[in-house]
Amino acid sequence: MDRLTLSRIDDQLDSTDVASLCFLCRDVINRKRLEGVVDAKMLFLRLEEKSLLDNSFFLSQLLHTIHRADLLSLLETDSRRPEESDASPTLSAYRVMLYKIYEDITQDHLDTMKFLLTEKLNRRQIEASNTALDLFVEMEKTNLLSSTNVHELRKVLQEFSQQLVQTIDNYIIELTPQRMRSPPPDLMDCQSTNNFQQPTLSVPETQPSYRDCVFSDENPNCHPPDETEYYALNHIPRGYCVVINNQTFSDTNMRDRAGTEEDEKALCSLFTKLGFMTDVHKNLTANNMRHELHKLSCGEFSRHDALVVCVLSHGEKGCVFGIDGNMVSLQQLTSPFTSDNVRTLAGKPKLFFIQACQGKNFQKPCPQSRSFSEENDKKKSHILEHDGGETIPSDADFLLGMATVSECRSFRNVTTGSIYIQELCRQLKKSAESSERDDILTVLTRVNREVSKGEYLNHKQMPEPKYTLTKKLVLKFVN
């Protein structure tokens, strides 16, 4: 957005407007970066750092919320619905709810709130609160108030205004009714496409079940499965499941990833039941991530059947971030484990699940014009032969499960975990408990379907599996 437009908007905003805008931006801009903001120009610079002024949508939301629609004529807006815009950051429903309460609070109400909170807040915090917005901020600092904890505020408001209580109740109803409903915007994992993208996989949604199948002259079309088409899982334990969980980014401009601990728990519980040894590494810098994966690749995998690596972090296109804000490319995650680097993993499945954004764009909803093909169009791998015997490609037997397609954002609930990882664990658990012999690609197709059904902050998310698997992988719980 051009600076001349922003300067003209700044000229029309008073200090109260600026304070309101800063409060509404507290979920998208680090608290330290908001300190010292005295005018709208400084706030606009902070928003530009977060790429929140790449188009006019986010700023128009802010101006609408503080009832300065008179300034919208200065913006180059269009008539598209918000959920159809190409890349539209969305205001936190939690912040908007608090702002509505602030607008309806009288000075008497504020004095009553301060009195009721004197045992919860110290004297300095009370005296520093000239408005309800100030008081909300002080409550947040002492963990009395958050997007998932509005109980204390509701209890205070109940003493003088049932109308304000209803505003909170409406927010709670909107926050929690459906499993796939999106949480507030500090749930975004980072930065994900302008256009609807078809899944990159085309595999059968279901596989035939052979559990009751008996081959006979009367039933000539029923054949037992060819075990050579499946990866062998003979060892206990099956192998390692390594989880890299980056949650705290305190020395960067990136937000901490609240809720990621739920993903860690779900992954560790699931893969332990699947027979894997789990190993968790928390809050690694980019160099430490590379170091841990290199150290892992130096291990001995002769008595292992598979390898699983899960990375939970912020990300950008083709990379994930360490907690120091430095990048680790996806290729750097997988390359230590190619067959020429780790001979004892040759011919064995290597699964990488990446919960991270892959860009700054939002995926917009799009009408489905035709059903996806359910035909299996996988091409069989060609095995090269020479005088030395059989070989396999160095990059064979990898599966890369991405939370989102390239250039788009993924979403995470700050209390229940990320949309993708939680659905992945649900579907893998369901398949592991089933008598059907569904392979991993069938499971990931179901993950694609379930995640794509939901809307998150009025936007969509489309996971993207990529693979060079040469056989079917069926994961079942071990006894």
C-alpha positions as CSV (number, residue, x, y, z in Angstrom):
1,M,0.0,0.0,0.0
2,D,1.4,3.4,-1.0
3,R,2.8,5.7,1.8
4,L,0.8,8.7,0.6
5,T,-2.5,6.9,1.3
6,L,-1.3,5.8,4.7
7,S,-0.1,9.3,5.6
8,R,-3.6,10.7,4.7
9,I,-5.3,8.2,6.9
10,D,-2.9,9.0,9.7
11,D,-3.8,12.7,9.5
12,Q,-7.4,11.8,10.2
13,L,-6.8,9.6,13.2
14,D,-6.6,10.9,16.8
15,S,-4.8,9.3,19.7
16,T,-7.9,7.4,20.8
17,D,-8.2,5.9,17.4
18,V,-4.5,4.9,17.4
19,A,-4.9,3.3,20.8
20,S,-7.8,1.3,19.6
21,L,-6.0,0.2,16.5
22,C,-3.0,-0.9,18.6
23,F,-5.2,-3.0,20.8
24,L,-6.8,-4.7,17.8
25,C,-3.4,-5.5,16.5
26,R,-2.0,-7.1,19.6
27,D,-2.5,-10.7,18.2
28,V,-0.6,-10.0,15.0
29,I,2.2,-7.7,16.3
30,N,4.5,-8.6,19.1
31,R,3.8,-6.6,22.3
32,K,7.4,-5.1,22.3
33,R,6.9,-3.9,18.8
34,L,3.8,-2.0,19.8
35,E,5.5,-0.3,22.7
36,G,6.3,3.3,21.8
37,V,3.7,3.5,19.0
38,V,2.4,7.0,19.2
39,D,0.7,7.6,15.9
40,A,-0.8,5.6,13.0
41,K,2.3,5.9,10.8
42,M,4.4,4.0,13.3
43,L,1.7,1.3,13.5
44,F,1.5,1.1,9.7
45,L,5.3,0.4,9.7
46,R,4.8,-2.5,12.1
47,L,1.9,-3.9,10.0
48,E,4.1,-3.7,6.9
49,E,6.8,-5.7,8.7
50,K,4.2,-8.5,9.0
51,S,3.0,-8.1,5.4
52,L,-0.4,-7.1,6.7
53,L,-0.7,-4.1,4.3
54,D,0.1,-6.0,1.1
55,N,-3.5,-5.3,0.2
56,S,-6.1,-3.0,1.8
57,F,-8.3,-5.7,3.4
58,F,-6.8,-5.9,6.8
59,L,-6.6,-2.1,7.2
60,S,-10.2,-1.8,6.0
61,Q,-11.3,-4.3,8.7
62,L,-9.5,-2.2,11.4
63,L,-11.2,1.0,10.2
64,H,-14.6,-0.6,10.1
65,T,-14.1,-2.0,13.6
66,I,-13.3,1.5,15.1
67,H,-16.2,3.0,13.1
68,R,-14.0,5.1,10.8
69,A,-15.7,4.0,7.6
70,D,-15.3,7.6,6.4
71,L,-11.6,6.8,5.7
72,L,-12.4,3.8,3.5
73,S,-12.7,6.0,0.5
74,L,-9.0,6.6,0.7
75,L,-8.3,2.9,0.2
76,E,-8.4,1.0,-3.1
77,T,-11.0,-1.5,-2.1
78,D,-13.0,-3.9,-4.2
79,S,-16.4,-5.6,-3.9
80,R,-15.2,-9.1,-3.3
81,R,-16.4,-10.9,-0.2
82,P,-13.6,-11.3,2.4
83,E,-13.5,-15.1,2.0
84,E,-12.9,-14.7,-1.7
85,S,-9.9,-12.3,-1.5
86,D,-6.6,-13.7,-2.5
87,A,-4.7,-13.1,0.8
88,S,-6.7,-11.5,3.5
89,P,-5.4,-11.5,7.1
90,T,-8.4,-11.5,9.4
91,L,-8.9,-9.6,12.7
92,S,-9.1,-11.7,15.8
93,A,-12.7,-12.4,16.8
94,Y,-11.4,-12.2,20.4
95,R,-10.1,-8.6,19.9
96,V,-13.2,-7.5,18.2
97,M,-15.3,-8.9,21.0
98,L,-13.3,-7.0,23.6
99,Y,-13.5,-3.8,21.5
100,K,-17.3,-4.1,21.4
101,I,-17.4,-4.4,25.2
102,Y,-15.1,-1.4,25.5
103,E,-17.4,0.7,23.4
104,D,-20.4,0.0,25.7
105,I,-18.5,0.5,29.0
106,T,-19.3,3.8,30.8
107,Q,-16.9,5.5,33.3
108,D,-19.0,4.1,36.1
109,H,-18.6,0.6,34.7
110,L,-14.9,1.0,34.4
111,D,-14.6,2.2,38.0
112,T,-16.7,-0.9,39.1
113,M,-14.4,-3.2,37.1
114,K,-11.3,-1.7,38.7
115,F,-12.8,-2.2,42.2
116,L,-13.8,-5.8,41.5
117,L,-10.3,-6.6,40.2
118,T,-8.3,-5.0,43.0
119,E,-7.5,-8.4,44.5
120,K,-6.4,-9.8,41.1
121,L,-4.4,-6.8,39.8
122,N,-1.8,-4.7,41.7
123,R,-2.2,-1.0,42.3
124,R,0.1,0.0,39.6
125,Q,-1.8,-2.0,37.0
126,I,-5.1,-0.5,38.2
127,E,-3.8,3.1,38.1
128,A,-2.3,2.6,34.6
129,S,-5.7,1.6,33.2
130,N,-7.4,4.8,31.9
131,T,-9.8,2.9,29.6
132,A,-11.3,-0.6,29.5
133,L,-8.8,-1.5,26.7
134,D,-6.0,-0.7,29.1
135,L,-7.6,-2.8,31.7
136,F,-8.0,-5.7,29.3
137,V,-4.2,-5.5,28.5
138,E,-3.3,-5.6,32.2
139,M,-5.6,-8.6,32.7
140,E,-3.8,-10.4,29.8
141,K,-0.4,-9.7,31.3
142,T,-1.5,-11.6,34.5
143,N,-3.2,-14.4,32.5
144,L,-6.6,-13.3,33.8
145,L,-7.8,-12.9,30.2
146,S,-7.0,-14.6,26.9
147,S,-8.7,-15.8,23.7
148,T,-9.4,-19.1,25.4
149,N,-10.0,-17.7,29.0
150,V,-12.8,-15.1,29.3
151,H,-14.2,-16.5,32.6
152,E,-12.9,-13.8,34.9
153,L,-14.0,-11.0,32.6
154,R,-17.5,-12.5,32.3
155,K,-17.7,-12.8,36.1
156,V,-16.9,-9.1,36.5
157,L,-19.3,-7.9,33.8
158,Q,-22.1,-10.0,35.3
159,E,-22.1,-7.6,38.3
160,F,-23.4,-4.7,36.2
161,S,-24.4,-5.6,32.6
162,Q,-26.1,-8.7,31.3
163,Q,-25.8,-7.2,27.8
164,L,-22.0,-7.2,28.0
165,V,-22.1,-10.8,29.3
166,Q,-24.1,-11.8,26.3
167,T,-21.4,-10.3,24.0
168,I,-18.9,-12.7,25.7
169,D,-21.4,-15.6,25.5
170,N,-21.9,-15.0,21.7
171,Y,-18.1,-15.1,21.3
172,I,-17.9,-18.4,23.2
173,I,-20.6,-20.0,21.1
174,E,-18.8,-18.9,17.9
175,L,-15.5,-20.2,19.2
176,T,-16.5,-23.8,20.1
177,P,-19.5,-25.3,18.3
178,Q,-17.9,-27.4,15.6
179,R,-14.8,-29.5,15.5
180,M,-13.7,-27.9,12.2
181,R,-14.6,-24.3,13.1
182,S,-11.7,-22.0,13.0
183,P,-10.2,-20.4,16.2
184,P,-9.0,-16.8,16.5
185,P,-6.1,-15.5,14.4
186,D,-3.2,-16.1,16.7
187,L,-3.9,-19.6,15.6
188,M,-2.2,-19.1,12.3
189,D,1.0,-21.1,12.1
190,C,2.8,-18.6,10.1
191,Q,2.5,-17.8,6.5
192,S,-0.3,-20.6,2.8
193,T,-3.0,-20.2,-2.4
194,N,-4.6,-17.7,-4.3
195,N,-6.1,-20.3,-6.5
196,F,-7.9,-23.5,-5.6
197,Q,-5.5,-26.4,-6.1
198,Q,-6.3,-30.0,-6.9
199,P,-4.7,-32.6,-4.7
200,T,-1.4,-33.9,-6.0
201,L,-2.4,-37.5,-5.2
202,S,-4.8,-39.6,-7.1
203,V,-5.2,-42.8,-5.2
204,P,-8.2,-45.1,-4.5
205,E,-10.1,-43.8,-1.5
206,T,-10.7,-47.3,-0.4
207,Q,-8.8,-50.5,-0.8
208,P,-10.5,-53.9,-1.2
209,S,-10.7,-56.0,2.0
210,Y,-9.5,-59.5,1.9
211,R,-10.3,-60.6,5.4
212,D,-13.4,-62.6,4.4
213,C,-12.2,-63.5,0.9
214,V,-11.7,-67.1,-0.1
215,F,-10.3,-67.9,-3.5
216,S,-12.2,-70.7,-5.3
217,D,-13.6,-71.7,-8.6
218,E,-16.8,-70.0,-7.7
219,N,-15.0,-66.8,-6.6
220,P,-12.2,-66.5,-9.1
221,N,-11.8,-62.7,-8.8
222,C,-10.9,-62.7,-5.2
223,H,-7.2,-62.9,-4.6
224,P,-5.1,-62.6,-1.4
225,P,-2.9,-59.5,-1.3
226,D,0.6,-59.7,-2.9
227,E,2.9,-59.1,0.0
228,T,5.7,-58.0,-2.3
229,E,3.6,-54.8,-2.9
230,Y,3.8,-53.9,0.7
231,Y,6.7,-52.6,2.8
232,A,7.7,-55.2,5.4
233,L,7.1,-54.3,9.0
234,N,8.7,-57.1,11.0
235,H,10.7,-55.5,13.8
236,I,9.6,-54.3,17.2
237,P,10.2,-51.4,17.5
238,R,9.5,-50.4,14.0
239,G,12.0,-47.6,14.1
240,Y,12.3,-44.0,15.3
241,C,9.6,-41.3,15.3
242,V,11.5,-38.0,15.8
243,V,9.4,-34.9,16.7
244,I,11.0,-31.4,16.4
245,N,8.6,-29.1,18.2
246,N,9.5,-25.4,17.9
247,Q,7.2,-23.4,20.1
248,T,9.0,-20.4,21.5
249,F,10.3,-17.7,19.1
250,S,11.1,-15.0,21.7
251,D,14.1,-13.5,20.0
252,T,12.3,-13.0,16.6
253,N,9.3,-11.2,15.3
254,M,7.4,-14.5,15.1
255,R,4.7,-15.4,17.5
256,D,5.0,-18.3,19.9
257,R,3.1,-21.4,18.7
258,A,0.5,-21.9,21.3
259,G,-1.2,-25.3,21.1
260,T,1.7,-27.1,19.4
261,E,2.3,-29.1,22.6
262,E,-1.0,-30.9,21.8
263,D,0.4,-31.9,18.4
264,E,3.5,-33.3,20.1
265,K,1.4,-35.3,22.6
266,A,-0.9,-36.7,19.8
267,L,2.1,-37.7,17.6
268,C,4.0,-39.4,20.4
269,S,1.0,-41.3,21.6
270,L,0.0,-42.5,18.2
271,F,3.4,-43.6,16.9
272,T,4.2,-45.3,20.2
273,K,1.1,-47.4,19.7
274,L,2.3,-48.0,16.1
275,G,5.5,-49.5,17.5
276,F,7.9,-46.6,17.1
277,M,10.4,-45.2,19.6
278,T,9.6,-41.5,20.0
279,D,12.3,-38.9,20.5
280,V,11.2,-35.2,21.0
281,H,13.4,-32.2,20.5
282,K,12.0,-28.9,21.6
283,N,12.8,-25.3,20.5
284,L,15.8,-25.9,18.2
285,T,17.6,-23.2,16.2
286,A,18.1,-23.9,12.5
287,N,21.6,-25.1,13.0
288,N,20.5,-27.4,15.8
289,M,17.8,-28.9,13.7
290,R,20.3,-29.7,11.0
291,H,22.7,-31.1,13.6
292,E,20.1,-33.4,15.2
293,L,19.0,-34.8,11.8
294,H,22.6,-35.4,10.7
295,K,23.3,-37.1,14.0
296,L,20.2,-39.3,13.5
297,S,21.3,-40.2,10.0
298,C,24.5,-41.5,11.4
299,G,22.6,-44.2,13.3
300,E,22.2,-47.9,12.4
301,F,18.8,-48.8,11.0
302,S,19.4,-52.5,10.0
303,R,16.8,-53.7,12.5
304,H,14.4,-50.8,11.8
305,D,11.5,-51.0,9.3
306,A,10.8,-47.3,8.8
307,L,11.7,-43.7,9.9
308,V,9.3,-41.0,10.9
309,V,10.2,-37.3,11.3
310,C,7.7,-34.7,12.3
311,V,8.5,-31.0,12.3
312,L,6.2,-28.5,14.0
313,S,7.3,-24.9,13.4
314,H,6.7,-21.7,11.5
315,G,7.6,-21.9,7.8
316,E,7.8,-20.2,4.4
317,K,7.7,-21.6,0.9
318,G,10.1,-24.6,0.8
319,C,11.4,-24.2,4.3
320,V,10.7,-24.3,8.0
321,F,12.2,-22.0,10.7
322,G,14.3,-22.6,13.7
323,I,13.5,-20.6,16.8
324,D,16.2,-18.2,15.9
325,G,14.3,-17.2,12.7
326,N,16.7,-18.9,10.4
327,M,15.5,-21.2,7.6
328,V,16.0,-24.9,7.1
329,S,14.9,-26.0,3.6
330,L,12.8,-29.1,3.2
331,Q,15.6,-30.6,1.1
332,Q,17.9,-30.2,4.1
333,L,15.4,-32.2,6.2
334,T,15.2,-35.1,3.9
335,S,18.6,-35.3,2.2
336,P,20.5,-36.8,5.1
337,F,18.3,-40.0,4.8
338,T,18.6,-40.8,1.1
339,S,19.7,-44.3,0.2
340,D,23.2,-43.3,-0.7
341,N,23.6,-41.5,2.6
342,V,22.0,-44.1,4.8
343,R,22.4,-47.6,3.3
344,T,20.5,-49.3,6.1
345,L,17.4,-47.2,5.2
346,A,17.5,-48.1,1.5
347,G,14.2,-49.6,0.4
348,K,12.5,-48.6,3.6
349,P,9.8,-45.9,4.0
350,K,10.9,-42.5,5.3
351,L,7.9,-40.4,6.4
352,F,8.2,-36.6,7.0
353,F,5.2,-34.7,8.3
354,I,5.6,-30.9,8.2
355,Q,3.2,-28.7,10.2
356,A,4.2,-25.2,9.0
357,C,3.0,-22.5,6.7
358,Q,4.5,-22.5,3.2
359,G,3.8,-18.8,2.3
360,K,1.8,-15.7,3.2
361,N,-1.3,-16.4,1.0
362,F,-4.6,-17.6,2.2
363,Q,-6.4,-20.3,0.4
364,K,-9.8,-19.1,-0.7
365,P,-13.0,-21.2,-0.9
366,C,-13.8,-22.3,-4.4
367,P,-16.9,-24.0,-5.8
368,Q,-16.2,-27.6,-6.7
369,S,-16.9,-27.9,-10.4
370,R,-16.2,-31.6,-10.7
371,S,-15.4,-34.6,-8.5
372,F,-11.9,-35.7,-7.9
373,S,-10.9,-38.8,-9.8
374,E,-10.7,-41.9,-7.6
375,E,-8.7,-43.9,-10.1
376,N,-5.3,-45.1,-9.2
377,D,-2.9,-43.5,-11.7
378,K,0.3,-44.2,-9.9
379,K,3.0,-45.4,-12.2
380,K,5.0,-48.4,-11.2
381,S,8.7,-47.7,-10.5
382,H,11.2,-49.1,-13.0
383,I,13.9,-51.1,-11.4
384,L,17.3,-50.5,-13.1
385,E,19.6,-53.5,-13.5
386,H,23.3,-53.9,-14.2
387,D,25.9,-56.5,-13.7
388,G,26.1,-55.7,-10.0
389,G,22.5,-56.6,-9.4
390,E,19.4,-54.5,-8.5
391,T,19.6,-50.9,-7.4
392,I,17.0,-48.3,-6.4
393,P,17.0,-44.5,-6.8
394,S,18.6,-42.6,-4.0
395,D,15.5,-40.5,-3.4
396,A,13.1,-43.4,-3.4
397,D,10.8,-44.4,-0.6
398,F,10.1,-40.9,0.8
399,L,6.7,-39.5,1.8
400,L,6.5,-35.8,2.6
401,G,3.2,-34.8,4.2
402,M,2.7,-31.1,4.1
403,A,0.1,-29.3,6.2
404,T,-0.6,-27.0,3.2
405,V,0.1,-26.4,-0.4
406,S,3.0,-24.2,-1.6
407,E,2.7,-20.4,-0.9
408,C,-0.2,-20.8,1.5
409,R,-0.8,-20.6,5.3
410,S,-1.8,-23.4,7.6
411,F,-3.8,-23.0,10.8
412,R,-3.4,-24.1,14.4
413,N,-5.8,-24.0,17.4
414,V,-4.1,-22.5,20.4
415,T,-5.8,-25.0,22.7
416,T,-6.3,-28.2,20.7
417,G,-3.4,-28.2,18.2
418,S,-3.0,-27.7,14.5
419,I,-5.8,-28.6,12.0
420,Y,-3.5,-30.9,9.9
421,I,-1.6,-32.8,12.6
422,Q,-4.7,-33.5,14.7
423,E,-6.6,-34.8,11.6
424,L,-3.6,-36.8,10.6
425,C,-3.5,-38.5,14.0
426,R,-7.2,-39.1,13.9
427,Q,-7.1,-40.8,10.5
428,L,-4.0,-42.9,11.2
429,K,-5.6,-44.1,14.5
430,K,-8.8,-44.9,12.8
431,S,-7.0,-46.9,10.1
432,A,-4.7,-48.6,12.6
433,E,-7.7,-49.9,14.5
434,S,-9.6,-51.0,11.4
435,S,-9.7,-54.5,10.0
436,E,-9.2,-52.9,6.5
437,R,-5.8,-52.8,5.0
438,D,-5.7,-49.2,4.0
439,D,-2.3,-47.9,3.1
440,I,-0.8,-44.5,4.0
441,L,-1.8,-42.8,0.8
442,T,-5.4,-43.8,1.3
443,V,-5.2,-42.4,4.8
444,L,-3.7,-39.1,3.6
445,T,-6.4,-38.8,1.0
446,R,-8.9,-38.9,3.9
447,V,-6.9,-36.2,5.7
448,N,-7.0,-34.0,2.6
449,R,-10.8,-34.5,2.4
450,E,-11.5,-33.7,6.0
451,V,-9.2,-30.7,6.3
452,S,-10.5,-29.2,3.0
453,K,-14.1,-29.4,4.3
454,G,-13.5,-26.9,7.1
455,E,-13.2,-23.1,7.0
456,Y,-10.6,-21.4,9.2
457,L,-11.0,-17.7,9.7
458,N,-13.2,-17.7,6.6
459,H,-10.4,-19.4,4.6
460,K,-9.5,-22.9,3.5
461,Q,-6.5,-25.2,4.0
462,M,-5.4,-27.9,1.6
463,P,-2.8,-30.4,2.8
464,E,-0.3,-31.7,0.2
465,P,1.3,-35.1,0.3
466,K,4.3,-35.7,-2.0
467,Y,5.9,-39.1,-2.3
468,T,8.3,-41.4,-4.0
469,L,7.1,-44.5,-2.2
470,T,7.5,-47.7,-4.3
471,K,5.3,-49.9,-2.2
472,K,2.2,-49.7,0.0
473,L,2.7,-48.9,3.7
474,V,0.1,-50.1,6.1
475,L,0.5,-49.0,9.7
476,K,-1.3,-51.0,12.5
477,F,-1.1,-50.9,16.3
478,V,1.3,-53.4,17.7
479,N,0.4,-55.7,20.6
